[in-house]
Amino acid sequence: MTDTHATTFTNVGRTRFWQRGFLASQSAYVLAALILLIIVMSFLSPNFLTSGNVSNITRNFSFIAIATLGITLVIITGGIDLSVGSTIALAATITSLTMNGLNTAEFYPFAGSALLISLVAGLSAAAAVGLFNGVAIAKLKLSPFVTTLGTLSMVRGLVYVATQGRGTFPAGPDKELFLAVTAGKFGEVPVAFFYLIICAAIMWVALNHTAWGKHVFAIGSNENAGRLTGVAVDRVKIQVYVLCSLAAGVNGIIISGWLGSAPANLATAYELTIIAAAVIGGANLAGGVGGAAGAIIGCILIEVIRNGLVLARVDPYWQQTLVGAIIVAAVLVDRLRSSRNG
């Protein structure tokens, strides 16, 4: 007689709660390290958790976090963008130059028009950089590293040519409005932080609840397989590079508002910090892994370290050493976790 009772395997299909979802990701480990670091710093320095210092930390990590969201998209597809620092400077410079040009021409069709036109000009310039990178990489099959390294130099050179190496300053009737929307505060919270939350929410929804997001991950996981399943690989790649440059442009405009000017050397070497934040937050340079939450966590961790070193009066040059060590540690933890799960 045949036994009709199904066999139950108690060791199959059951994983502990910390081995699923976000808790199983590198971002969770980094978040735990961040919380521990904040606790330690609060004991070491009574000034660390003051409202003024927390506001400074929030403002400073917001200066790179939006750009980090953008480069995380690129890294998920298995690419890289070394030109984000130069793009930050380009967007800030074009926005400032446009405001000055409109002021000189006395062209103000309606209230706020100078600001609107200037922002569109700055962001359009940033998008053009991303479009150039995307087409060169997706259509011409050039190396992302080499292409964006070249763009880094070309864009920075254009900034120096446009400004003759000098900084530019916003001017005209919309100057105060420009400063308000870029460097203003709601209480102690910088307005840049709210822009970051909006961008992060949009990115989270796009990656996790749209077909486009699935295509982004598919390209990074296995580009050839994605192409065979109908993913428009070239188009998605171009879109991702454009979004990355737009995010850098937004950060550039925000930084120039806080500074009250757009120096020609603005954001020099920022690409290193931005890529570091994305990698620390869980983005895998091999592609296929990354997210908005991890990008923000990585940015906060780097800024907390920098701020802590300042409060502790440690030589600021140690910051780069520590960030580099954290990157290696983050990659090592991810490798060990992947090996254990595999």
Residue frames as qw, qx, qy, qz and C-alpha x, y, z in Angstrom:
[[0.000, 0.889, 0.458, 0.000, 0.00, 0.00, 0.00],
 [0.424, 0.480, -0.015, 0.768, 1.35, 3.40, -0.95],
 [0.333, -0.523, -0.433, 0.654, 2.03, 5.87, 1.84],
 [0.191, 0.777, 0.405, 0.443, 0.07, 9.04, 1.01],
 [0.397, -0.865, -0.126, 0.279, 1.58, 11.13, 3.76],
 [0.468, 0.803, -0.160, 0.332, 3.91, 13.84, 2.48],
 [0.750, -0.194, -0.260, 0.576, 7.38, 13.94, 3.94],
 [0.100, -0.988, -0.063, -0.095, 8.16, 17.15, 5.78],
 [0.703, 0.194, -0.204, 0.653, 11.68, 18.50, 5.63],
 [0.360, -0.870, -0.266, 0.209, 12.16, 20.81, 8.60],
 [0.494, -0.493, 0.213, 0.684, 15.50, 22.11, 7.35],
 [0.327, 0.275, 0.556, 0.713, 14.22, 23.39, 3.99],
 [0.031, -0.671, -0.450, -0.589, 12.72, 26.81, 3.27],
 [0.478, -0.839, -0.258, 0.038, 13.28, 28.20, 6.73],
 [0.516, 0.352, -0.225, 0.748, 15.74, 30.98, 7.34],
 [0.348, -0.534, -0.472, 0.609, 16.21, 33.05, 10.42],
 [0.153, 0.926, 0.336, -0.077, 14.78, 36.58, 10.31],
 [0.204, -0.839, 0.275, 0.422, 18.24, 38.17, 10.27],
 [0.435, -0.164, 0.726, 0.507, 19.11, 36.17, 7.15],
 [0.331, 0.608, 0.673, 0.262, 16.35, 37.70, 5.06],
 [0.122, 0.928, 0.307, 0.171, 15.77, 41.04, 3.32],
 [0.109, 0.903, -0.214, 0.356, 17.52, 44.16, 4.51],
 [0.646, -0.674, 0.347, -0.096, 18.92, 42.50, 7.64],
 [0.904, -0.017, 0.328, 0.274, 20.91, 40.10, 5.45],
 [0.551, 0.766, 0.046, 0.329, 22.47, 42.89, 3.38],
 [0.589, 0.102, -0.226, 0.769, 25.77, 44.68, 3.78],
 [0.113, -0.604, -0.069, -0.786, 23.80, 47.87, 4.45],
 [0.725, -0.615, -0.228, -0.211, 22.50, 46.35, 7.69],
 [0.805, -0.200, -0.198, 0.522, 26.03, 45.63, 8.91],
 [0.330, 0.330, -0.021, 0.884, 27.11, 49.16, 8.05],
 [0.386, -0.670, -0.192, -0.605, 24.03, 50.60, 9.80],
 [0.813, -0.516, -0.247, 0.112, 24.91, 48.62, 12.93],
 [0.661, -0.009, -0.111, 0.742, 28.47, 49.98, 12.77],
 [0.049, 0.537, 0.117, 0.834, 27.12, 53.50, 12.29],
 [0.591, -0.693, -0.232, -0.342, 24.84, 53.25, 15.33],
 [0.826, -0.361, -0.186, 0.391, 27.73, 51.92, 17.43],
 [0.490, 0.222, -0.011, 0.843, 29.98, 54.74, 16.22],
 [0.196, -0.666, -0.171, -0.699, 27.35, 57.38, 17.06],
 [0.741, -0.630, -0.226, -0.056, 27.00, 55.95, 20.58],
 [0.766, -0.166, -0.109, 0.611, 30.77, 55.96, 21.10],
 [0.294, 0.399, 0.079, 0.865, 31.13, 59.50, 19.75],
 [0.385, -0.743, -0.247, -0.489, 28.32, 60.77, 22.00],
 [0.774, -0.584, -0.141, 0.199, 30.31, 59.59, 25.01],
 [0.693, -0.010, 0.040, 0.720, 33.66, 60.87, 23.76],
 [0.144, 0.141, 0.094, 0.975, 32.42, 64.35, 22.85],
 [0.108, 0.529, 0.649, -0.536, 29.57, 66.20, 24.60],
 [0.229, 0.519, -0.134, -0.813, 29.21, 68.38, 21.49],
 [0.089, -0.044, 0.882, 0.460, 28.55, 65.51, 19.10],
 [0.011, -0.506, -0.849, -0.150, 24.78, 65.22, 19.58],
 [0.042, 0.504, 0.254, -0.825, 24.06, 68.92, 19.98],
 [0.534, 0.694, 0.449, -0.181, 21.44, 70.28, 17.59],
 [0.199, 0.871, -0.285, -0.346, 23.99, 72.49, 15.85],
 [0.188, -0.464, 0.825, 0.262, 26.42, 69.64, 15.19],
 [0.517, 0.289, 0.806, -0.022, 23.68, 67.25, 14.05],
 [0.449, 0.823, 0.190, -0.292, 22.51, 69.96, 11.66],
 [0.058, 0.757, -0.555, -0.339, 26.06, 70.30, 10.30],
 [0.371, -0.153, 0.905, 0.145, 26.36, 66.54, 9.81],
 [0.534, 0.546, 0.625, -0.162, 22.99, 66.44, 8.05],
 [0.348, 0.873, -0.081, -0.332, 23.92, 69.30, 5.73],
 [0.070, -0.657, 0.691, 0.294, 27.37, 67.91, 4.91],
 [0.404, -0.008, 0.903, 0.147, 26.31, 64.38, 4.05],
 [0.516, 0.679, 0.459, -0.247, 23.42, 65.75, 2.00],
 [0.153, 0.800, -0.348, -0.464, 26.02, 67.54, -0.15],
 [0.087, 0.397, -0.855, -0.322, 27.18, 64.18, -1.54],
 [0.456, 0.106, 0.840, -0.273, 24.24, 61.88, -0.83],
 [0.653, 0.589, 0.188, -0.438, 22.08, 62.84, -3.82],
 [0.405, 0.661, -0.583, -0.242, 25.05, 62.26, -6.13],
 [0.194, -0.284, 0.931, -0.125, 25.68, 58.97, -4.33],
 [0.667, 0.331, 0.543, -0.387, 22.14, 57.86, -5.15],
 [0.612, 0.692, -0.176, -0.340, 22.89, 58.55, -8.81],
 [0.239, 0.585, -0.772, -0.070, 26.20, 56.71, -8.90],
 [0.492, -0.097, 0.817, -0.284, 24.63, 53.77, -7.06],
 [0.768, 0.487, 0.219, -0.355, 22.33, 53.31, -10.07],
 [0.492, 0.704, -0.494, -0.135, 25.37, 53.21, -12.34],
 [0.106, -0.453, 0.869, -0.170, 27.20, 50.75, -10.08],
 [0.710, 0.106, 0.584, -0.378, 24.15, 48.46, -9.97],
 [0.789, 0.575, -0.015, -0.214, 24.41, 48.13, -13.76],
 [0.892, -0.073, 0.184, 0.406, 28.08, 47.19, -13.40],
 [0.456, 0.709, 0.042, 0.536, 29.38, 50.59, -14.53],
 [0.505, -0.487, -0.226, 0.676, 31.23, 53.46, -12.91],
 [0.238, 0.873, 0.212, 0.370, 31.22, 57.24, -13.28],
 [0.619, -0.254, -0.177, 0.722, 34.38, 59.11, -12.33],
 [0.192, 0.379, 0.217, 0.879, 33.09, 62.41, -13.73],
 [0.310, -0.754, -0.576, -0.056, 30.55, 63.20, -10.99],
 [0.427, -0.578, -0.168, 0.675, 32.84, 65.69, -9.22],
 [0.190, -0.076, 0.368, 0.907, 33.42, 67.66, -12.41],
 [0.136, -0.521, -0.685, -0.490, 29.71, 67.49, -13.23],
 [0.356, -0.721, -0.481, 0.349, 28.92, 68.98, -9.82],
 [0.290, -0.458, 0.079, 0.837, 31.19, 71.92, -10.66],
 [0.088, 0.170, 0.604, 0.774, 29.75, 72.29, -14.18],
 [0.191, -0.670, -0.686, -0.212, 26.13, 72.45, -13.03],
 [0.350, -0.725, -0.306, 0.508, 26.96, 74.99, -10.32],
 [0.283, -0.302, 0.277, 0.867, 28.97, 77.13, -12.74],
 [0.024, 0.328, 0.667, 0.669, 26.40, 77.09, -15.55],
 [0.243, -0.748, -0.617, 0.030, 23.61, 77.96, -13.12],
 [0.340, -0.678, -0.129, 0.639, 25.59, 80.89, -11.72],
 [0.232, -0.140, 0.445, 0.854, 26.72, 82.14, -15.15],
 [0.025, -0.513, -0.719, -0.467, 23.16, 81.98, -16.46],
 [0.264, -0.802, -0.469, 0.259, 21.86, 84.02, -13.55],
 [0.311, -0.539, 0.122, 0.773, 24.54, 86.62, -14.20],
 [0.175, 0.098, 0.625, 0.755, 23.81, 86.67, -17.93],
 [0.104, -0.680, -0.685, -0.242, 20.08, 87.14, -17.39],
 [0.308, -0.771, -0.280, 0.481, 20.81, 89.91, -14.88],
 [0.284, -0.326, 0.328, 0.840, 23.07, 91.69, -17.36],
 [0.008, 0.256, 0.691, 0.676, 20.43, 91.36, -20.10],
 [0.315, 0.075, 0.372, -0.870, 17.70, 92.40, -17.65],
 [0.517, -0.053, -0.680, -0.517, 15.60, 89.48, -18.84],
 [0.128, 0.062, 0.828, -0.542, 12.95, 88.69, -16.21],
 [0.291, -0.266, -0.658, -0.642, 9.70, 87.59, -17.94],
 [0.645, -0.587, -0.287, -0.396, 8.03, 86.80, -14.60],
 [0.426, -0.705, 0.459, -0.333, 8.87, 86.51, -10.93],
 [0.751, -0.311, 0.583, -0.019, 11.31, 83.67, -10.37],
 [0.826, 0.560, 0.008, -0.069, 11.96, 83.23, -14.09],
 [0.250, 0.776, -0.565, 0.122, 15.68, 83.93, -13.80],
 [0.462, -0.404, 0.752, -0.240, 16.03, 81.23, -11.16],
 [0.852, 0.232, 0.414, -0.220, 13.96, 78.74, -13.15],
 [0.686, 0.702, -0.190, -0.019, 15.89, 79.32, -16.39],
 [0.038, 0.729, -0.660, 0.179, 19.22, 79.12, -14.56],
 [0.635, -0.243, 0.693, -0.241, 18.33, 75.84, -12.85],
 [0.866, 0.421, 0.232, -0.137, 17.19, 74.34, -16.14],
 [0.475, 0.786, -0.391, 0.052, 20.45, 75.45, -17.78],
 [0.209, -0.609, 0.733, -0.217, 22.59, 73.96, -15.02],
 [0.725, -0.039, 0.649, -0.225, 20.75, 70.66, -14.93],
 [0.792, 0.592, 0.037, -0.142, 20.67, 70.45, -18.74],
 [0.268, 0.758, -0.590, 0.073, 24.45, 70.81, -18.81],
 [0.429, -0.371, 0.789, -0.235, 24.75, 68.02, -16.25],
 [0.825, 0.265, 0.432, -0.250, 22.35, 65.80, -18.23],
 [0.621, 0.725, -0.273, -0.120, 24.41, 66.40, -21.38],
 [0.035, -0.607, 0.785, -0.119, 27.47, 64.97, -19.61],
 [0.610, -0.061, 0.741, -0.275, 25.48, 61.89, -18.61],
 [0.789, 0.534, 0.154, -0.263, 24.12, 61.50, -22.14],
 [0.389, 0.738, -0.549, -0.050, 27.65, 61.66, -23.56],
 [0.245, -0.413, 0.854, -0.199, 28.87, 59.05, -21.09],
 [0.714, 0.149, 0.587, -0.351, 25.87, 56.80, -21.65],
 [0.748, 0.621, -0.062, -0.227, 26.06, 56.85, -25.45],
 [0.251, 0.696, -0.672, 0.023, 29.81, 56.27, -25.45],
 [0.307, -0.294, 0.867, -0.261, 29.49, 53.33, -23.06],
 [0.677, 0.252, 0.598, -0.347, 26.24, 51.75, -24.29],
 [0.711, 0.666, 0.084, -0.209, 26.44, 52.39, -28.03],
 [0.426, 0.761, -0.489, 0.039, 30.17, 52.65, -28.71],
 [0.954, -0.193, -0.214, 0.084, 31.00, 49.94, -26.13],
 [0.303, 0.637, -0.454, 0.545, 33.75, 52.01, -24.55],
 [0.531, -0.184, -0.694, 0.449, 35.04, 51.18, -21.08],
 [0.321, -0.869, -0.338, -0.166, 33.07, 53.02, -18.36],
 [0.634, -0.589, -0.029, 0.501, 36.24, 53.64, -16.38],
 [0.474, -0.023, 0.317, 0.821, 38.23, 55.12, -19.25],
 [0.064, 0.643, 0.504, 0.573, 35.28, 57.05, -20.71],
 [0.368, -0.879, -0.286, -0.095, 34.31, 58.76, -17.47],
 [0.631, -0.457, 0.050, 0.625, 37.93, 59.38, -16.56],
 [0.350, 0.225, 0.375, 0.828, 38.24, 61.30, -19.82],
 [0.153, -0.762, -0.457, -0.433, 34.96, 63.11, -19.15],
 [0.559, -0.698, -0.243, 0.377, 36.23, 64.09, -15.71],
 [0.471, -0.273, 0.186, 0.818, 39.11, 65.97, -17.32],
 [0.155, 0.403, 0.520, 0.737, 37.10, 67.43, -20.22],
 [0.275, -0.802, -0.485, -0.215, 34.29, 68.78, -18.04],
 [0.522, -0.677, -0.129, 0.502, 36.66, 70.26, -15.46],
 [0.417, -0.047, 0.320, 0.850, 38.56, 71.89, -18.30],
 [0.004, 0.610, 0.533, 0.587, 35.35, 73.41, -19.66],
 [0.416, -0.824, -0.363, 0.129, 34.60, 74.84, -16.22],
 [0.513, -0.484, 0.086, 0.704, 38.03, 76.48, -16.08],
 [0.282, 0.232, 0.477, 0.799, 37.63, 77.82, -19.62],
 [0.140, -0.738, -0.547, -0.370, 34.20, 79.27, -18.87],
 [0.451, -0.868, -0.195, 0.075, 35.36, 80.97, -15.69],
 [0.405, 0.736, -0.370, 0.397, 39.03, 81.58, -16.49],
 [0.575, 0.036, -0.676, 0.459, 39.75, 79.68, -13.31],
 [0.099, -0.171, 0.398, -0.896, 37.79, 82.09, -11.14],
 [0.082, 0.385, 0.867, -0.305, 34.66, 81.49, -9.13],
 [0.156, -0.383, -0.436, -0.799, 31.27, 82.80, -10.22],
 [0.063, 0.190, 0.647, -0.736, 28.58, 84.30, -8.02],
 [0.076, 0.615, 0.763, 0.186, 24.78, 84.23, -8.39],
 [0.044, -0.205, -0.080, 0.974, 23.31, 87.65, -9.08],
 [0.223, -0.283, -0.581, -0.730, 20.07, 89.33, -10.07],
 [0.508, -0.343, 0.075, -0.787, 16.60, 89.71, -8.59],
 [0.911, -0.191, -0.253, -0.262, 16.27, 85.97, -7.82],
 [0.377, 0.457, -0.694, 0.410, 19.53, 85.68, -5.89],
 [0.348, -0.296, 0.604, -0.653, 17.85, 85.59, -2.48],
 [0.884, 0.065, 0.057, -0.460, 15.31, 83.06, -3.74],
 [0.745, 0.398, -0.531, 0.070, 18.16, 80.92, -5.06],
 [0.127, 0.395, -0.731, 0.541, 19.90, 80.99, -1.69],
 [0.606, -0.179, 0.394, -0.667, 16.63, 80.18, 0.09],
 [0.930, 0.145, -0.055, -0.333, 15.84, 77.08, -2.00],
 [0.756, 0.378, -0.493, 0.207, 19.40, 75.75, -1.85],
 [0.385, 0.233, -0.622, 0.641, 20.79, 76.78, 1.53],
 [0.475, -0.477, 0.054, -0.737, 17.63, 77.44, 3.55],
 [0.130, 0.051, -0.921, 0.364, 16.53, 75.56, 6.66],
 [0.603, -0.498, -0.386, -0.489, 13.32, 74.27, 8.19],
 [0.732, -0.678, 0.052, -0.040, 14.12, 74.83, 11.84],
 [0.390, -0.682, 0.579, 0.218, 17.53, 73.19, 12.28],
 [0.746, 0.139, 0.622, 0.192, 17.11, 70.85, 9.30],
 [0.044, -0.423, 0.454, 0.783, 18.78, 71.97, 6.04],
 [0.698, 0.445, 0.065, -0.557, 16.51, 72.04, 3.01],
 [0.361, 0.491, -0.755, -0.244, 19.05, 69.82, 1.20],
 [0.211, -0.093, 0.938, -0.258, 18.05, 66.96, 3.50],
 [0.602, 0.404, 0.456, -0.516, 14.45, 67.15, 2.30],
 [0.559, 0.603, -0.398, -0.408, 15.59, 67.05, -1.33],
 [0.091, 0.377, -0.922, 0.012, 17.63, 63.96, -0.45],
 [0.419, 0.118, 0.809, -0.396, 14.66, 62.18, 1.13],
 [0.651, 0.539, 0.119, -0.520, 12.48, 62.93, -1.90],
 [0.451, 0.589, -0.618, -0.261, 15.14, 61.65, -4.33],
 [0.080, -0.256, 0.949, -0.168, 15.77, 58.54, -2.21],
 [0.567, 0.256, 0.616, -0.483, 12.04, 57.74, -2.04],
 [0.655, 0.595, -0.149, -0.442, 11.70, 58.06, -5.82],
 [0.296, 0.522, -0.794, -0.097, 14.75, 55.86, -6.36],
 [0.308, -0.103, 0.890, -0.320, 13.47, 53.22, -3.90],
 [0.677, 0.411, 0.388, -0.472, 10.11, 53.02, -5.65],
 [0.566, 0.648, -0.374, -0.346, 11.74, 52.93, -9.10],
 [0.165, 0.458, -0.873, 0.011, 14.15, 50.12, -8.18],
 [0.183, -0.025, 0.925, -0.331, 11.75, 47.98, -6.19],
 [0.437, 0.463, 0.649, -0.416, 8.33, 48.52, -7.75],
 [0.524, 0.695, -0.108, -0.480, 8.84, 49.16, -11.46],
 [0.929, 0.297, 0.160, 0.153, 9.88, 47.09, -14.46],
 [0.373, 0.836, -0.281, 0.287, 12.62, 49.64, -15.11],
 [0.410, -0.702, 0.530, -0.240, 14.16, 48.87, -11.71],
 [0.907, -0.065, 0.415, -0.006, 14.14, 45.15, -12.45],
 [0.755, 0.619, -0.002, 0.217, 15.90, 45.88, -15.74],
 [0.019, 0.867, -0.425, 0.260, 18.60, 47.90, -13.95],
 [0.632, -0.472, 0.598, -0.141, 19.36, 44.97, -11.65],
 [0.921, 0.264, 0.286, 0.013, 19.15, 42.50, -14.53],
 [0.538, 0.788, -0.230, 0.193, 21.83, 44.38, -16.48],
 [0.152, -0.750, 0.584, -0.273, 24.18, 44.35, -13.50],
 [0.787, -0.239, 0.541, -0.175, 23.55, 40.69, -12.70],
 [0.570, 0.016, 0.714, 0.406, 23.96, 39.37, -16.24],
 [0.230, 0.540, -0.153, -0.795, 23.81, 41.80, -19.13],
 [0.188, 0.164, -0.816, -0.521, 23.70, 39.13, -21.84],
 [0.031, -0.353, -0.928, 0.111, 20.90, 37.26, -20.12],
 [0.144, 0.594, 0.377, -0.696, 19.00, 40.51, -19.69],
 [0.225, 0.414, -0.439, -0.765, 19.35, 41.29, -23.37],
 [0.159, -0.036, -0.937, -0.310, 18.05, 37.84, -24.30],
 [0.024, -0.493, -0.822, 0.286, 14.99, 38.32, -22.10],
 [0.143, 0.760, 0.506, 0.384, 14.04, 41.54, -23.84],
 [0.349, -0.779, -0.160, 0.497, 15.69, 44.19, -21.67],
 [0.452, 0.843, 0.044, 0.289, 16.57, 47.32, -23.66],
 [0.759, -0.348, -0.117, 0.537, 20.10, 47.28, -22.26],
 [0.419, 0.245, 0.110, 0.867, 21.51, 50.24, -24.19],
 [0.198, -0.689, -0.275, -0.641, 18.56, 52.48, -23.45],
 [0.687, -0.686, -0.240, 0.010, 18.54, 51.67, -19.72],
 [0.713, -0.170, -0.066, 0.677, 22.29, 52.24, -19.49],
 [0.214, 0.426, 0.153, 0.865, 22.00, 55.66, -21.10],
 [0.430, -0.732, -0.289, -0.442, 19.14, 56.57, -18.77],
 [0.773, -0.522, -0.226, 0.280, 21.14, 55.51, -15.74],
 [0.569, -0.003, -0.004, 0.823, 24.15, 57.66, -16.70],
 [0.036, -0.575, -0.232, -0.784, 21.91, 60.65, -17.38],
 [0.609, -0.711, -0.286, -0.206, 20.24, 60.23, -13.98],
 [0.761, -0.308, -0.173, 0.544, 23.64, 59.93, -12.33],
 [0.362, 0.207, 0.071, 0.906, 24.81, 63.22, -13.86],
 [0.282, -0.667, -0.307, -0.617, 21.50, 64.93, -13.03],
 [0.716, -0.623, -0.295, 0.110, 21.89, 63.87, -9.40],
 [0.625, -0.142, -0.063, 0.765, 25.42, 65.29, -9.39],
 [0.112, 0.465, 0.233, 0.847, 24.05, 68.50, -10.92],
 [0.494, -0.741, -0.333, -0.310, 21.47, 68.86, -8.16],
 [0.739, -0.492, -0.183, 0.422, 24.19, 68.44, -5.55],
 [0.491, 0.142, 0.086, 0.855, 26.36, 71.03, -7.32],
 [0.121, -0.639, -0.268, -0.711, 23.59, 73.63, -7.31],
 [0.652, -0.700, -0.286, -0.059, 22.86, 72.97, -3.62],
 [0.722, -0.287, -0.100, 0.621, 26.54, 73.30, -2.66],
 [0.310, 0.326, 0.148, 0.881, 26.95, 76.54, -4.61],
 [0.338, -0.739, -0.310, -0.493, 23.91, 77.95, -2.82],
 [0.732, -0.616, -0.200, 0.212, 25.42, 77.16, 0.57],
 [0.632, -0.126, 0.057, 0.762, 28.79, 78.62, -0.43],
 [0.124, 0.867, 0.173, -0.451, 27.18, 81.63, -2.11],
 [0.219, 0.727, -0.494, -0.424, 29.44, 81.03, -5.11],
 [0.969, 0.211, 0.127, -0.015, 30.59, 78.40, -7.60],
 [0.281, -0.720, 0.552, 0.314, 34.40, 78.02, -7.40],
 [0.629, 0.521, -0.488, -0.308, 36.04, 76.58, -10.50],
 [0.283, 0.310, -0.893, 0.165, 37.65, 73.87, -8.36],
 [0.661, -0.205, 0.305, -0.654, 34.37, 72.95, -6.66],
 [0.938, -0.029, 0.225, -0.264, 34.02, 69.25, -5.77],
 [0.438, 0.612, -0.658, -0.009, 37.53, 68.31, -6.86],
 [0.223, 0.219, -0.929, 0.200, 38.05, 64.61, -5.96],
 [0.601, -0.080, 0.366, -0.706, 34.46, 64.32, -4.70],
 [0.795, 0.184, -0.439, -0.376, 34.01, 61.33, -6.99],
 [0.400, 0.230, -0.836, 0.296, 36.24, 59.28, -4.66],
 [0.222, -0.032, 0.647, -0.729, 34.09, 60.05, -1.61],
 [0.689, 0.159, -0.010, -0.707, 30.86, 59.48, -3.54],
 [0.725, 0.216, -0.631, -0.173, 31.96, 56.10, -4.91],
 [0.207, 0.187, -0.827, 0.489, 33.29, 55.16, -1.46],
 [0.442, -0.006, 0.441, -0.781, 29.93, 55.98, 0.15],
 [0.789, 0.181, -0.246, -0.533, 28.08, 53.85, -2.40],
 [0.626, 0.236, -0.739, 0.076, 30.42, 50.88, -1.92],
 [0.006, 0.151, -0.748, 0.646, 30.38, 51.15, 1.86],
 [0.562, 0.062, 0.274, -0.778, 26.58, 51.27, 1.71],
 [0.694, 0.076, 0.698, -0.161, 26.43, 47.94, -0.08],
 [0.671, 0.671, -0.108, -0.298, 26.67, 48.67, -3.81],
 [0.804, -0.181, 0.482, 0.298, 28.75, 45.95, -5.45],
 [0.077, 0.679, -0.418, -0.598, 31.20, 47.16, -8.09],
 [0.205, -0.037, 0.916, 0.343, 30.60, 43.90, -9.96],
 [0.384, -0.082, -0.383, -0.836, 26.99, 45.01, -10.44],
 [0.524, -0.277, -0.760, -0.267, 23.57, 43.71, -9.50],
 [0.507, -0.530, -0.585, 0.348, 23.51, 44.94, -5.89],
 [0.187, 0.066, -0.143, 0.970, 22.72, 48.33, -4.33],
 [0.163, -0.716, -0.665, -0.137, 19.96, 50.59, -3.11],
 [0.033, -0.793, -0.051, -0.606, 18.93, 54.01, -1.86],
 [0.685, -0.721, -0.018, -0.102, 19.07, 53.17, 1.85],
 [0.865, -0.168, 0.055, 0.469, 22.60, 51.81, 1.62],
 [0.444, 0.545, 0.073, 0.707, 23.80, 54.87, -0.30],
 [0.272, -0.825, -0.003, -0.496, 22.52, 57.20, 2.41],
 [0.834, -0.545, 0.020, 0.081, 23.91, 55.06, 5.23],
 [0.794, 0.121, 0.041, 0.595, 27.33, 55.08, 3.56],
 [0.190, 0.689, 0.032, 0.699, 27.26, 58.88, 3.27],
 [0.538, -0.782, 0.003, -0.315, 26.26, 59.31, 6.92],
 [0.903, -0.318, 0.000, 0.289, 29.02, 56.95, 8.09],
 [0.624, 0.327, 0.013, 0.709, 31.71, 58.86, 6.20],
 [0.052, -0.737, -0.015, -0.674, 30.47, 62.22, 7.52],
 [0.727, -0.673, -0.039, -0.131, 30.20, 60.96, 11.11],
 [0.857, -0.109, -0.014, 0.504, 33.80, 59.77, 10.89],
 [0.390, 0.500, 0.033, 0.772, 34.93, 63.11, 9.49],
 [0.335, -0.770, -0.061, -0.540, 32.96, 65.06, 12.07],
 [0.847, -0.520, -0.081, 0.075, 34.23, 62.87, 14.89],
 [0.751, 0.095, -0.044, 0.652, 37.82, 63.41, 13.83],
 [0.111, 0.645, 0.024, 0.756, 37.28, 67.16, 13.83],
 [0.579, -0.726, -0.052, -0.367, 35.71, 67.13, 17.30],
 [0.898, -0.368, 0.003, 0.243, 38.50, 64.89, 18.58],
 [0.007, 0.925, -0.329, -0.188, 41.06, 67.26, 17.01],
 [0.788, -0.092, 0.525, 0.308, 42.62, 64.43, 15.08],
 [0.106, -0.401, 0.522, 0.746, 44.71, 65.25, 12.03],
 [0.675, 0.451, 0.174, -0.557, 42.08, 65.51, 9.22],
 [0.396, 0.511, -0.687, -0.332, 44.38, 63.64, 6.84],
 [0.215, -0.104, 0.952, -0.189, 43.52, 60.48, 8.77],
 [0.646, 0.335, 0.290, -0.621, 40.02, 60.70, 7.31],
 [0.647, 0.489, -0.451, -0.372, 41.06, 59.29, 3.94],
 [0.155, 0.329, -0.921, 0.138, 42.97, 56.49, 5.64],
 [0.371, 0.085, 0.765, -0.519, 39.97, 55.48, 7.72],
 [0.686, 0.428, 0.057, -0.586, 37.54, 55.70, 4.81],
 [0.510, 0.475, -0.682, -0.223, 39.84, 53.49, 2.73],
 [0.019, -0.179, 0.938, -0.296, 40.07, 50.97, 5.57],
 [0.538, 0.232, 0.531, -0.612, 36.27, 50.94, 5.91],
 [0.668, 0.464, -0.299, -0.499, 35.86, 50.28, 2.18],
 [0.362, 0.347, -0.865, -0.006, 38.19, 47.27, 2.39],
 [0.204, -0.012, 0.842, -0.499, 36.40, 46.04, 5.53],
 [0.632, 0.321, 0.229, -0.667, 32.98, 46.46, 3.88],
 [0.646, 0.429, -0.524, -0.351, 34.06, 44.48, 0.81],
 [0.179, 0.268, -0.923, 0.210, 35.60, 41.79, 3.05],
 [0.405, 0.103, 0.678, -0.605, 32.42, 41.45, 5.14],
 [0.702, 0.395, -0.039, -0.591, 30.33, 41.20, 1.97],
 [0.514, 0.413, -0.734, -0.161, 32.64, 38.53, 0.55],
 [0.013, -0.132, 0.918, -0.373, 32.55, 36.49, 3.77],
 [0.539, 0.224, 0.464, -0.667, 28.76, 36.82, 3.98],
 [0.691, 0.433, -0.303, -0.494, 28.35, 35.76, 0.33],
 [0.355, 0.345, -0.869, 0.015, 30.65, 32.75, 0.83],
 [0.212, -0.015, 0.836, -0.506, 28.73, 31.65, 3.91],
 [0.634, 0.336, 0.273, -0.641, 25.34, 31.98, 2.19],
 [0.616, 0.467, -0.509, -0.379, 26.64, 30.22, -0.90]]
